[in-house]
Amino acid sequence: MENPIIELHGLTKNYGAKKAVDNLSLKISKGEIFGLLGPNGAGKTTTILMMLGLAEPSAGEVIVCGTNATRHPIAVRRKVGYLPDSAGFYDNMTALENLIYIGRLNGIAEREIVSRAQKTMEMVGLGAEMHKKAAVYSRGMKQRLGLADLLIREPAVMILDEPTLGIDPAGIRDFLHLIRQLSREQALTVILSSHHLHQMQQICDRVGIFVEGKLLAEGNLETLSGHLFGKDSLVVQVSVREAVAAPEVLERQLRGLDGVNSVVTTANIWELSCHTDVTPDIVRLFVQNGLNVTCVHKKEYGLDEIYHRFFENNVKKESFQWEVR
């Protein structure tokens, strides 16, 4: 990875005899949405605190935007915005007044602060609600205001810790869409910490799987799936209407396709394990053999199955309370 915006080298954090983070090395590039995935106590929040310079590593180092976060934490926090799982605002002030106040605290020039705050409120979809008191804002609206709090500072990196907690399903969908849009339009690097597997799969370019302070694996779905399930990372199931007259001949033809690793047939259902997606070639062979294909189903491993397979392979299930939502 060329010119990463975040680099973690051998990062370790001990609390007495307990290792909260264990020899973590990771690089995250500019404009990437990276997910920290794991159960409570996995080390995600401790890693975030070290990225922000709010906790000192027991070993290793954190480099954010070219700056050592431990030695120069204030310089790092000027470039990094952090949204906790519950953002707090002054309820007796309007959302716009809250944002203007935040802008002043961050040294934004008085001549531009109002227009910049208004523009930021529009950006996060709160333009029509900016003059309402923060007290009447819903949980989802407050999280959007929290994003505005980060964006008015024009950060290079945004760290979001369980940002969708307590938001209704429609609000979650809109919030995730907003994060992805902001990342793509402004080349913002986003680090998202969560244990909501489906949400992480929707938005993240890559994820890191954390258990007991260790990074077990990192990558996109394809990389993680290939690492776990090897070359048999895609299963294609084909159903045909009639019995095959010479199944051994068709099986030999299917095995001869580049990308097919194994073929199993039961009655009129054929299941093929593949290391590349050659579904059109598979279907074509069935048709060429005069068979009526009634259904083609591709099984690709999602983040849910990938995480739980890593989890089962590396730790005892009863060690953690894990919730899939």
N, C-alpha and C positions, 0 to 999 in steps of 0.2 A: 504494500500500500504506500503510494507516494504522498508525501507531505500530510500526514495525519494531523487532525486538529486536536485530538486527545490521544495521549500515550500513557499507558500504565505499565511500569516495569517492575516486576517482582514485588508487587504491592502486598504488604502484610500488615495486619492490625491485630494485636493481642490485647485482650482484656483479662489480665491475670493469666490463668492457665488456659483460657479459652481463645482459640484463633477465630476471630470474627471474619477475617479475610486472609486467605492462605495463598501467598505467592502468585498473585494475579498479574498476568501480562495481557494487554489488550490494546488494539489501535482502532480508532474510529475516525472516519474521514469526514471532510466538510460536506454539509448538505445531507448527511445520512441520518436516517431514523433508526436508532439502535435500541433494542429492548433488553432490559435486565429482568430476567424471568426466574422466579423461584419462590419457595414458601417463606413464611415469616421466619426470621432468624437465619436466612441463607447468606446474609452479608451484603445485600443490595444497598440498604440505607447507609451502612458504614462506608461502603465504596463511594457513594455520592458525597458523603461528608468529607472524605479525603480529597475528592475532586474539587470541592469548594474551598479547601483549605481550612475547614472547620474542625477537622480531626487530624492529628499528626500520625503518619504511618510508623509502625514499629520497624519496618524495613521497606526498601524500594522507594520509588518516586512516582509522582504524577506530574505530567507536563500537559498544560491546557493552553492552547493558542500560543505555543512556544514559551510559556512561562511556568516555572516550577511552583505548583500550588501550595506547597508547604512553606517555601521561603518567601513567596510573594503573594499571600492570599488575597490581599485587597486588590492588587492588579488583576488577579484572576476573576474576582467577583464583579469587576467592572465589565467583564466580557461574557460572563455567564449569568443567566437568569434562572432562578430556582422557584418552582411552584410546588409547595407541599400538598398533602392530600386534602387540606382544608385551608383555603386562603382567608385571611381576616382583613376587614375594612372597617372604617368608622361608619356606624349605622346612621348617625344623625346627619351625615353629609351625602350629597348625591354621588352617583358613580363617577361623574365627570369631575366633581370637586375632589374626590379621593384620588383620581388619576393626576390631576393638576398638582395636588399636594405631593404625591410620589415623585412627580417630575421635578419639582422644586428641590426636594431632598437629594435628588440625583444631579443637581447642578445644571438643569436645562435652562437656557436663557429665557428670561421673563417675556421677551418680545415674541417668542415662538411657542411658548408652553401651551397656551390655550388651543391654538390651531393643531398642534401636534397631538394633544390629548384627544381632541375631537376626531382627528383622522384615525387615531389608533382605535377609538371606540367603534368607528365605522368598520374598521378592518376586522374586528372580532365579532361583528354582527350585533352590536349593541347601540347603533346610532340612534335608533328610535327610543331607546330606554335610558339614554345617558343622563337625563335630568331627574330620574327617579332616585329616591333615597336607597342607599345600599341595603337598608333594613328590609325592604320589600322584595329584594332580589331572591330568586330561587337558587337552589344549590348549583344548577347548571349555569345560570347567569353569573353567579359569583366566580365560578371557575373560568368563564370567559373574561370576566373583569381581571381575574388573576393573570390570564394570558396578556391582557392589555398592560398590566403592571410590568410584565417582563418586556414586552415589545417596545414600550415607550423609551426604554433605555437602549434600544437597538443592540441587543446582544448577538454574539456570534454563536453561542450555544444556549439551548434551553434544556433544563433538567426538570422533568415532570414526575412527581412521586405519587402514584395511585390517583391520577387526575380525574378519573371517571367515577370514583367512589360516591355512591349515593345519588347518581344521576339516572333519570329514567331512560329506557332503551332508545327512544327517539333522540333524546338529548345526547346520549353517548355517540350515536351514529353521526350526528352533526358536529360534535366536538372533535371526533377523530378525523372527520373530513377536513375540518378547519386546520388542525395540526399539520396534516399532510400538505394541504394547500400552502400554508405559510412556509413550510420547509422547502417546498419546491420553488415557490415564487421568490423567496428571499435567500435561498441557499443556506438556510438555517440548519445547524446540526441539532438534532433532538435526541435526548436520552430519556427513555420512557421506562419507569420502573413499575411493574405490575405483576399480579398473579392471575389476571384474566386472559386465559390462553387465546380465546377467539378474537378478542380485541387486538392482542399483540400480533396475531397472524394477519389481521386486516391491514395494519398500518406500518409494521416494521420492515425495513430492508434486511436487517439481520437481527438475530437475538443471541444473547448469551445465557446459558442455563447454569444457574448457581445452586449449589447444595453444600451445606456445611462450610461456607466460606470459600469454596473452590469453584472455579469456572470449569465445569465438566466439558462443555463444548460451545462453540460459537459459529455462526454462519447463517445463510439463508435456508429456507425450507429444503431446497434441493440438496444443498451441501450436507445438512444434518441428516436428511433421510438417507442419502447415500452412505454416510458414515455409519449409521445404525444398521440399515438393512442391506448394505453392500450393493452388489450389482442388481439384486432383485428388488429394486426400489419402486417398480411400477407393475401392477398386476392388471391384465386385460382379460375380462371375462366375456366370452362370446356364446350366445345361445342360438341354436339352430332348430328348425322346425322338425326335421326328419333325422333318422339315424344315418350315420355315415357308413357307406358300404365297405370302404377299406380304410378304417381309422388309422392303421399303422402308416399308410402312405401319406395321408394328410399330416399326421404328426411329424413324419420325417421332413415334409416340406416346410412346416411351421418352424421346426428346429433349425432349418437351414437359413431362415431369415436373419440378417445381421441385426442383433439387438435382442433376440429371444434367447433366454437361458434355459427355460424348462417349460414343458407342456403336460398338463394333467387334464384328463377328460372323465366326466361322470355323466352317463346317459347322454343328453343332448347339450350339455354345458361343457365348454372348453375354457380352461384357465391357464393363462400364459404369464410367466414371470419374465420381465424385460428390464434391461438396463438403459434402454432408450425408448422413446415413444414411437413405435412403428405400427400403431393401430391401423392406419389406412392400408398398409401392406398386408396385415393380418386379415382384415375383412376382404381384401381383394382375392386372397387365396381361397377363402371359403366360397366366394361367388364363382370363381373359376372352376371350382370342383362341383358346381351345380347345386350348392346348398342355399337355402333360404335363411338368411340371418334375421333373427327376430329381435335381438337385443345385444348391444355392446356396452359394457360397463367398465370404466377405468377406476381403479382404486389407487389413489395417491395418498400418502401419509400426511396427515395434518399435524399442526403443532401440538395438539392434545396428545395424540398417540406417540409422537416423537419425545415429548417431555416425559411422559410416564414410562416409556421404555428406558430412557436414561436414568430416571429416578429408580426404577426397579433394578437396574443393572448395577447401581452404585451405592445405594443406601437401603436400609430396611424401611418398609412402608410406615411402620408404626413410629418412626422417629419424628415425623412431622405431621402437622395437620394441614392437609392440602385441599383447597377448594377450587373446583372448576366451575366457572359461571359462563 
